Amino acid sequence: MLLPWLEEMRCRFVDRHVRRLPAGQVDPISGEPVEPADYEWGHIFAALRRAPGAPDAAANTMRHVRNALAHGEPASLADCQRLEADSQRLLAWR
């Protein structure tokens, strides 16, 4: 049941850090702008990749596991084992 948990962590992260996330991300399918409050893990990773000291690797793990599971593919054991610690790093980002 990782997909619901990953969604819960995404919502908690966005709720906590929405003001720190830069605007300007674009939906890759529609080409329409996406508001930071609606960011998915891919948007979050892209935003954090540009922020000094941000836990972008943690967001990348979340993105990778979520995408694998959503497409019926296995996620690596190593990635799954990192999820809890990575979620805490993301929520604690200052």
Phi, psi and omega per residue, in radians:
M1 nan 0.763 -3.114
L2 -1.343 -0.567 -3.100
L3 -1.046 -0.813 3.092
P4 -1.093 -0.656 3.115
W5 -1.133 -0.765 3.107
L6 -1.057 -0.685 3.101
E7 -1.161 -0.714 3.095
E8 -1.074 -0.763 3.126
M9 -1.133 -0.671 3.103
R10 -1.088 -0.813 3.139
C11 -1.091 -0.738 3.121
R12 -1.121 -0.747 3.129
F13 -1.087 -0.856 -3.115
V14 -1.098 -0.779 3.118
D15 -1.012 -0.714 -3.083
R16 -1.327 -0.603 -2.957
H17 -2.106 0.235 -3.036
V18 -0.972 -0.635 -3.125
R19 -1.213 -0.374 -3.124
R20 -1.590 -0.215 -3.102
L21 -1.470 2.272 -3.116
P22 -1.261 2.533 3.035
A23 -1.358 2.991 3.046
G24 1.881 -0.034 3.063
Q25 -1.253 2.556 -3.099
V26 -2.096 2.429 3.055
D27 -1.165 2.180 -3.060
P28 -1.182 -0.351 -3.120
I29 -1.580 -0.890 -3.070
S30 -1.524 -0.409 -3.069
G31 1.380 0.054 -3.132
E32 -1.453 2.607 3.080
P33 -1.165 2.610 3.126
V34 -2.052 2.254 3.089
E35 -1.244 2.514 3.126
P36 -0.930 -0.567 3.129
A37 -1.141 -0.313 -3.121
D38 -1.869 0.181 -3.094
Y39 -1.083 2.406 2.990
E40 -1.655 3.122 -3.091
W41 -1.041 -0.613 3.112
G42 -1.128 -0.724 3.082
H43 -1.130 -0.747 -3.124
I44 -1.081 -0.806 3.125
F45 -1.041 -0.803 -3.132
A46 -1.075 -0.712 3.131
A47 -1.174 -0.758 -3.094
L48 -1.254 -0.490 3.131
R49 -1.037 -0.479 -3.110
R50 -1.662 -0.070 -3.083
A51 -1.769 2.066 -3.140
P52 -1.001 2.305 3.093
G53 1.342 0.057 -3.123
A54 -1.364 2.651 -3.135
P55 -1.403 1.049 -3.069
D56 -1.172 -0.572 3.107
A57 -1.114 -0.634 3.107
A58 -1.137 -0.753 3.109
A59 -1.132 -0.618 3.122
N60 -1.151 -0.696 3.086
T61 -1.081 -0.783 3.124
M62 -1.052 -0.793 -3.138
R63 -1.070 -0.806 -3.077
H64 -1.116 -0.822 -3.127
V65 -1.147 -0.785 3.138
R66 -1.032 -0.812 -3.120
N67 -1.133 -0.728 3.120
A68 -1.045 -0.894 -3.097
L69 -1.141 -0.678 -3.125
A70 -1.149 -0.427 3.141
H71 -1.802 0.284 3.055
G72 1.253 0.364 3.128
E73 -1.827 2.729 3.099
P74 -1.327 2.576 2.996
A75 -1.724 2.604 -3.110
S76 -1.193 2.601 3.097
L77 -1.054 -0.708 -3.135
A78 -1.060 -0.772 3.112
D79 -1.108 -0.765 -3.132
C80 -1.107 -0.631 3.133
Q81 -1.215 -0.417 3.141
R82 -1.488 -0.239 -2.981
L83 -0.995 -0.828 -3.079
E84 -1.115 -0.842 3.132
A85 -1.105 -0.712 3.132
D86 -1.143 -0.663 3.129
S87 -1.118 -0.667 3.106
Q88 -1.170 -0.663 3.069
R89 -1.083 -0.743 3.138
L90 -1.132 -0.786 -3.113
L91 -1.210 -0.486 -3.110
A92 -1.550 -0.045 -3.083
W93 -0.940 2.271 3.135
R94 -2.084 nan nan
